[in-house]
Amino acid sequence: MYGASVHPASEITITAGGSEALYSILTALVHPRDEVIVIEPAFDCYKPIITLSGGIPVVYRLEKPSFRIDWEAFAQLISPRTRLILLNTPHNPTATIFSAADWAALARIVEGTNILIVSDEVYEHLVFDGQSHLSLLSYPDLFQRGVAVFSFGKTYHGTGWRMGYAVAPSYLTHEIQKVHQYNVFAVPTFLQYAISDFIEDRAAYLSLADFYQEKRDFFERAMAQSRFRLFPSQGSYFQLADYSQISQSSDVDFVKQLTKVHGVAAIPVSVFYNNGQQDQLIRFCFAKTTDILEQAAEKLCKI
Ligand SMILES: Cc1ncc(COP(=O)(O)O)c(C=O)c1O
């Protein structure tokens, strides 16, 4: 899909989900006092793994409403101790995606350095409005210094199976597999056989963008009369919503109330920030049946 030619044994590691891939990658590549640039809001496991390896997370904060990276400001975070840049596209929780310009800017920043790139692409097939996912694997020069992380859990609606993989040039895969080997040794063989059968059917993953875009559009339409202000969702199955017209309480208190009183669960966005930043934003997930989305929107529109 991304025009890369990779060796199955020496450049791919099958992992227990994207999570174990990230754990094995970061544990192998981050050493004490290494700085790792993390983009916030960030998926919850990134910083704990970096810290556990003795690394120092250096945070670049995305700002609403666009949640885009200002690459000039980003470049200011680079130091002689920068070991690695950790990025995520499509992005959880902001539902933004990397553009070709983002990749070009990143390439300029790392040129002439030894900085590694870890690209978390677990939502690769969930990109909407006719746009395409741009993978690290599409950029041969960047791939030489990087690892891309994927998850069969997201692609096959089976996060409980804990199946994913990491793709990296052999010199990095060699290091990652040292950790992977003593971490899980291997992931269950019968699941690998099952997934390899699913992969034969290209339509299953190539139809995912339309499948989820329909859900996104349905939820957006159903929420049109609500007092929540929805942010555009370009990818992933998440949808950010601003609730400032409804309540001034903290996002954690607000989602507790939403769950207990109204029966709809959401995630407070402050938990994706180290400093607990309060933007009165919550994250909905539209990976649900139409029936559930309809019921949820009905409840939310009454608030
Ligand atoms: C951005 C991101 N990366 C990685 C993962 C982990 O994926 P997996 O369930 O395959 O471990 C998730 C899961 O929610 C995620 O949102």
The ligand as a MOL file (V3000), in Angstrom:
LIG
                    3D

  0  0  0     0  0            999 V3000
M  V30 BEGIN CTAB
M  V30 COUNTS 16 16 0 0 0
M  V30 BEGIN ATOM
M  V30 1 C -2.7840 5.8940 18.9920 0
M  V30 2 C -2.8160 4.4910 19.4750 0
M  V30 3 N -1.6980 3.7530 19.4270 0
M  V30 4 C -1.6740 2.4800 19.8400 0
M  V30 5 C -2.8070 1.8770 20.3370 0
M  V30 6 C -2.7030 0.4650 20.8170 0
M  V30 7 O -3.2190 -0.4330 19.8910 0
M  V30 8 P -3.4670 -1.9550 20.2970 0
M  V30 9 O -4.8670 -2.0560 20.7810 0
M  V30 10 O -3.2250 -2.6960 19.0250 0
M  V30 11 O -2.4940 -2.3000 21.3530 0
M  V30 12 C -4.0000 2.6000 20.4180 0
M  V30 13 C -5.2100 1.9770 20.9880 0
M  V30 14 O -6.1600 2.6270 21.3570 0
M  V30 15 C -4.0020 3.9410 19.9800 0
M  V30 16 O -5.1160 4.6890 20.0250 0
M  V30 END ATOM
M  V30 BEGIN BOND
M  V30 1 1 1 2
M  V30 2 1 2 3
M  V30 3 2 2 15
M  V30 4 2 3 4
M  V30 5 1 4 5
M  V30 6 1 5 6
M  V30 7 2 5 12
M  V30 8 1 6 7
M  V30 9 1 7 8
M  V30 10 2 8 9
M  V30 11 1 8 10
M  V30 12 1 8 11
M  V30 13 1 12 13
M  V30 14 1 12 15
M  V30 15 2 13 14
M  V30 16 1 15 16
M  V30 END BOND
M  V30 END CTAB
M  END
